[in-house]
Amino acid sequence: MKEKILNNLPLKIISVIIAIVIWYVVTSVSDPIVTRTFPDIPVQITNESYIAEGKKTYQISEQYQSIAVSIRGNRSVVNGITEDDITVTADLTQIVTMDTDPVYVPVTAVCSGISSGNYTIHTQTATIPIEIEDVDSAKFPISVDVGDTQPAKEYEIGERTADPATITVSGPESLIQKISSVVAKVDVSGMSESGTVKGTLVVIDKNLDEMTETQMNFLTFETGSREVDVQIKLWRKQTGVKLEAGYTGTPAHGYQVTEVTTTPEEITVAGSEKALADLAANGNKITIPDDMINIDGQSQDTDITVDINDLLTDEPEMRITSSAETVTVHVSILPNGSQEFQLDVDNITVTNLGTNLSVSYDQTQIPVRIMASDVNLKSFDPSQIKASIDLSGKGAGDYEVPLQIQLPDNYELVNGDDDKTGEVTVTVHLRERTDTSATTSANAN
């Protein structure tokens, strides 16, 4: 037996070596050694109490909140590794020296199934800088921000109140000094009744930017949480609220106020149930105070703009929700013995319109001011107004043209000619006709 083993021993040794080489080659080809880099492994801080006690705390800049780690091993092993398998820690008890600013803390990486020699931490010195600062604190009121969210369409947010109304924020002195305000963000989407919702606190810096999540992690709130309760009080919307206005003062001698109108004529408000009940009792009408509209000494129409928000200063539980920020009060002032009538554009005679054109107007009625005796004005019918426009030489386009007006005897236009033909203008829109059977169109655009 011994002779069989020793026979051709060199050949057998060579065979074993060749087998080992073949195994290594096959292994290297089928499952080679590879290196894989994980670029963003979060750094976990341990033993924080080593620094964060008494009146000291620390900060880590965002660029060192995570680091890259490379893992080396057989491809079959490395490819099965995820970021969750890798842990990077910075132990504050291992600070290199407290005599530098910032101080530096060693970081270590551990990966399940990989020996310590087969991973690399991608920092220049295998340490990260940490800023050690004094702890500071300050108290801030909490405002409420609903963002782009909206309650149900028939409601408006009347009041929003955070509970608590103020909060003390503590953290590194440099961060506390940057704080401008604290805001509770809430979502009121679809709310149809008042109630309490949860708000998430965010901190706004003095550049009016939200602090990053990294910065927020170094702040603490006296409530122990970044969530607060927010009371939302909803007000119901009321559409079709009429505006009316009076005036003060006396127009110039020989003139009179004939009409006072507003633009817009109606608005939408939102208010508490009591406020809306009071509004309904007043006929869903808001009156613009007379002292806002002074026409003393005026001899022509007067327009006065009123800030729409000033109309409800005495009603704290109601506000304007219409998009318009102002209301224009138009006071019509005419000579004594005159009156304004409305001419329907359908009654305008059009002459010399191109055969390939149609005409339309930018309004359905045109005001015509007429002077006569009181008796004649009382009996006057606007259908008695004869009006025409001459469109000679005009092609497709928009034009302001004079409106030729003729009135019966004993009537004249205010500021009109002796033959009772006045210079009232009207804007017309001439377009190429698409319907050859049509002649003119008197509909407003």
BAKEVEX-497834 format. One line per 10 residues: their letters; for each residue x, y, z of C-alpha. Coordinates in steps of 0.05 Angstrom, whole numbers. Each point is the difference from the previous one (the first is absolute). Example, Ala and Ser with C-alpha at 12.3 -4.5 7.8 and 13.67 -1.06 7.14 Angstrom:
<sites>
AS> 246 -90 156 | 27 69 -13
</sites>
This chain:
<sites>
MKEKILNNLP> 0 0 0 | 56 48 18 | 34 -14 -65 | -63 16 -39 | -5 68 36 | 74 17 -11 | 2 -23 -72 | 2 61 -46 | -5 48 59 | 25 61 -39
LKIISVIIAI> -53 -12 -53 | -54 -5 53 | 23 65 33 | -1 35 -67 | -70 -26 -12 | -24 29 67 | 30 67 -17 | -32 0 -68 | -67 -18 32 | 7 58 49
VIWYVVTSVS> 17 48 -57 | -59 -25 -42 | -47 9 61 | 26 71 11 | -9 17 -74 | -70 -29 -2 | -19 36 64 | 29 66 -25 | -39 -5 -64 | -67 -23 29
DPIVTRTFPD> 1 40 65 | 55 53 -4 | 22 49 53 | -35 67 -12 | -5 67 35 | -67 36 8 | -10 70 27 | -61 24 39 | 2 76 -5 | -49 22 55
IPVQITNESY> 4 -40 64 | -29 41 59 | 47 14 57 | -29 -22 67 | 24 40 60 | 12 -39 64 | 13 24 71 | -31 69 -13 | -3 13 74 | 76 6 -1
IAEGKKTYQI> -10 70 -30 | -75 15 4 | -3 11 74 | -1 63 42 | 0 60 -47 | 37 -32 -58 | -26 -32 -63 | 26 -16 -69 | -14 6 -75 | 23 -40 -60
SEQYQSIAVS> -2 34 -67 | -45 -33 -53 | 58 -24 -42 | 24 -45 56 | -69 -27 18 | 15 -59 -46 | 64 -28 -31 | 20 -49 -54 | 21 -71 17 | 33 -49 -48
IRGNRSVVNG> -9 -75 11 | 50 -52 -29 | -16 -74 -7 | -25 -54 -45 | -52 25 -49 | -52 -49 25 | 7 29 70 | 9 73 -17 | -60 2 -47 | -45 -24 56
ITEDDITVTA> 19 58 45 | -48 59 10 | 10 67 34 | -39 -26 60 | 55 -53 10 | 52 55 12 | 6 39 64 | 45 62 8 | 8 28 69 | 35 60 31
DLTQIVTMDT> 14 -11 74 | 5 68 34 | 42 -30 56 | 54 -11 -53 | 10 74 -17 | 72 9 -21 | 10 63 41 | -45 54 30 | 52 54 -16 | -21 9 -73
DPVYVPVTAV> -59 37 -30 | -34 -40 -27 | 18 -64 36 | 9 -64 -40 | -33 -67 15 | 23 -66 -30 | -52 -38 -40 | -4 -76 -6 | -38 -45 -47 | -27 -70 11
CSGISSGNYT> -32 -44 -53 | -32 -67 16 | 38 -57 -33 | 60 42 -21 | 66 -2 38 | 27 66 25 | 56 1 -51 | -47 -1 -59 | -35 67 5 | 24 71 -7
IHTQTATIPI> -29 65 29 | 6 56 -50 | 23 58 43 | 69 31 -3 | 18 -16 72 | -56 -49 21 | -27 56 44 | -55 51 -5 | -1 71 28 | -50 18 55
EIEDVDSAKF> -16 71 23 | -7 4 76 | -43 59 21 | -36 30 59 | -73 -19 8 | -49 57 -12 | -75 5 2 | -54 51 -20 | -76 4 1 | -39 13 -64
PISVDVGDTQ> -73 8 -17 | -28 -56 -45 | -34 24 -63 | -43 -47 -42 | 11 -13 -75 | -51 -40 -40 | 41 5 -65 | -40 -13 -63 | -52 -43 36 | -72 23 1
PAKEYEIGER> -61 -21 40 | -65 -20 -35 | -18 52 -53 | -57 31 39 | 47 15 59 | 57 46 17 | 49 -3 58 | -24 51 51 | 50 -11 56 | 61 -44 9
TADPATITVS> 34 -8 68 | 57 -44 22 | -1 -33 68 | 47 19 32 | 1 70 -30 | 75 7 16 | 57 -49 5 | 71 0 27 | 53 -26 -48 | 69 -23 24
GPESLIQKIS> 62 -19 -37 | 69 24 -22 | 8 74 10 | 16 14 -73 | -65 -33 -22 | -44 33 51 | 26 68 -21 | -21 -14 -72 | -73 -14 17 | -50 51 -25
SVVAKVDVSG> -65 -37 14 | -33 -66 15 | -57 -24 -43 | -49 -57 7 | -17 -29 -68 | -69 -32 -6 | -43 -31 -53 | -73 23 -2 | -18 -33 -66 | -75 -12 -4
MSESGTVKGT> -16 21 72 | -74 16 8 | -5 12 74 | 43 33 53 | 47 -45 39 | 71 -16 23 | 53 -25 -47 | 73 -18 9 | 52 49 -23 | 74 -14 -14
LVVIDKNLDE> 49 53 25 | 50 29 -48 | 51 54 17 | 11 60 -46 | 68 34 0 | 14 74 -8 | 7 -9 -75 | -73 -24 1 | 22 -70 -20 | -21 -64 36
MTETQMNFLT> 55 -32 40 | 24 -66 -29 | -17 -66 31 | 73 -5 21 | -5 66 38 | -67 -20 30 | 32 -63 29 | 43 43 45 | -59 39 28 | -46 -22 57
FETGSREVDV> -69 26 17 | -27 7 70 | -60 -43 -19 | 47 -57 -16 | -31 -7 -69 | -3 37 -67 | -76 -10 -1 | -49 48 31 | -76 6 1 | -31 53 -44
QIKLWRKQTG> -71 24 9 | -33 17 -67 | -63 41 1 | -37 -1 -66 | -44 57 -26 | -54 -13 -51 | 2 39 -66 | -58 43 -22 | -4 19 -74 | -42 54 -32
VKLEAGYTGT> 10 53 54 | -21 66 -31 | 39 64 6 | -35 67 5 | 28 70 10 | -24 69 15 | 39 65 -1 | 13 65 36 | 7 70 -28 | -39 40 -52
PAHGYQVTEV> 18 1 -74 | 14 66 -36 | -56 49 -10 | -47 -23 -55 | 19 -73 6 | -31 -60 34 | 19 -71 21 | -42 -48 -41 | 29 -68 20 | 52 -33 44
TTTPEEITVA> 25 -69 -22 | 57 -47 21 | 47 -45 -37 | -4 -56 19 | -73 1 18 | 5 -62 43 | 54 -34 41 | 11 -64 39 | 14 1 74 | 16 -52 53
GSEKALADLA> -21 5 72 | -22 -33 64 | -73 -24 4 | -17 61 43 | 33 49 -48 | -36 -31 -60 | -66 1 37 | 9 74 13 | 17 11 -73 | -63 -38 -22
ANGNKITIPD> -41 43 46 | 27 60 -39 | -22 -30 -66 | 69 -29 -16 | 23 71 -15 | 62 39 19 | -4 75 -1 | 61 42 -17 | 3 57 50 | -24 67 -30
DMINIDGQSQ> 62 36 25 | 44 -41 -47 | -36 30 -60 | 5 76 -3 | -25 34 -64 | -1 71 26 | 5 50 -58 | 4 -53 -54 | -30 14 -69 | 15 -66 -34
DTDITVDIND> -2 -74 15 | 45 -19 58 | 34 -67 14 | 26 -14 70 | 40 -62 18 | -11 -32 68 | 44 -53 32 | -47 -58 5 | 31 -25 65 | -18 66 34
LLTDEPEMRI> -74 -17 -5 | 1 -52 55 | 46 32 51 | -57 0 51 | -16 -73 -11 | 58 -43 26 | -36 -66 -16 | -10 13 -74 | 47 13 -58 | -3 12 -75
TSSAETVTVH> 20 -61 -41 | -11 28 -70 | 62 7 -44 | -10 75 -9 | 39 42 50 | -37 65 -15 | -69 23 -18 | -12 59 -47 | -59 45 17 | -26 37 -62
VSILPNGSQE> -41 62 13 | -39 25 -61 | -5 76 1 | -43 35 -53 | -26 70 -12 | -66 14 32 | -57 -20 -45 | 36 -58 -32 | -2 -75 5 | 39 -60 -24
FQLDVDNITV> -34 -53 -43 | 27 -66 -27 | 2 -11 -75 | -2 -74 -21 | 54 -13 -53 | -50 -41 -40 | -34 67 -16 | 62 30 -32 | -5 8 -76 | 64 -20 -36
TNLGTNLSVS> 17 32 -66 | 55 -14 -51 | 21 -67 31 | 42 -42 -47 | -39 -58 -30 | 51 -50 27 | -1 27 71 | -42 -7 63 | -2 50 57 | -4 -11 75
YDQTQIPVRI> 6 45 61 | 37 -6 66 | -62 18 39 | -75 -15 -5 | -24 69 20 | 27 70 -9 | -16 57 49 | -32 61 -33 | -10 63 40 | -59 43 -19
MASDVNLKSF> -23 68 24 | -74 21 -1 | -55 24 45 | -19 -43 59 | -65 -18 -34 | 34 -20 -65 | 54 -40 35 | -52 -38 39 | -37 -20 -63 | 62 -14 -43
DPSQIKASID> 8 -70 -29 | 71 -22 -19 | -28 -30 -64 | -9 71 -25 | 76 6 -6 | 23 -5 -72 | 72 -22 -2 | 47 -19 -57 | 73 -12 -17 | 36 9 -66
LSGKGAGDYE> 53 -53 -15 | 23 27 -68 | 69 -24 -20 | 10 -45 61 | 26 -71 -7 | 5 -55 52 | 25 27 67 | -21 37 63 | -21 73 -3 | -28 55 43
VPLQIQLPDN> -51 37 -42 | -48 58 13 | -72 -19 13 | -46 48 -37 | -62 12 42 | -65 35 -17 | -53 17 51 | -72 23 -4 | -16 74 6 | 6 29 70
YELVNGDDDK> 56 -48 17 | 75 10 -6 | 63 -37 17 | 39 26 59 | 57 39 -32 | -31 -16 -69 | -4 44 -62 | -59 46 -15 | -26 -50 -52 | -2 -51 56
TGEVTVTVHL> 55 -43 -31 | 49 -19 56 | 71 -27 0 | -8 -65 39 | 52 -52 -19 | -7 -76 -4 | 52 -55 -9 | -15 -47 -57 | 33 -66 -21 | -1 -14 -74
RERTDTSATT> 13 -73 -20 | 0 -40 -64 | -68 -32 -8 | -4 -75 5 | -75 -3 -10 | -18 32 -67 | -73 5 21 | 19 45 59 | 2 75 -5 | 17 31 66
SANAN> 9 -26 70 | -18 43 59 | 21 -48 54 | 54 22 48 | 66 -39 1
</sites>
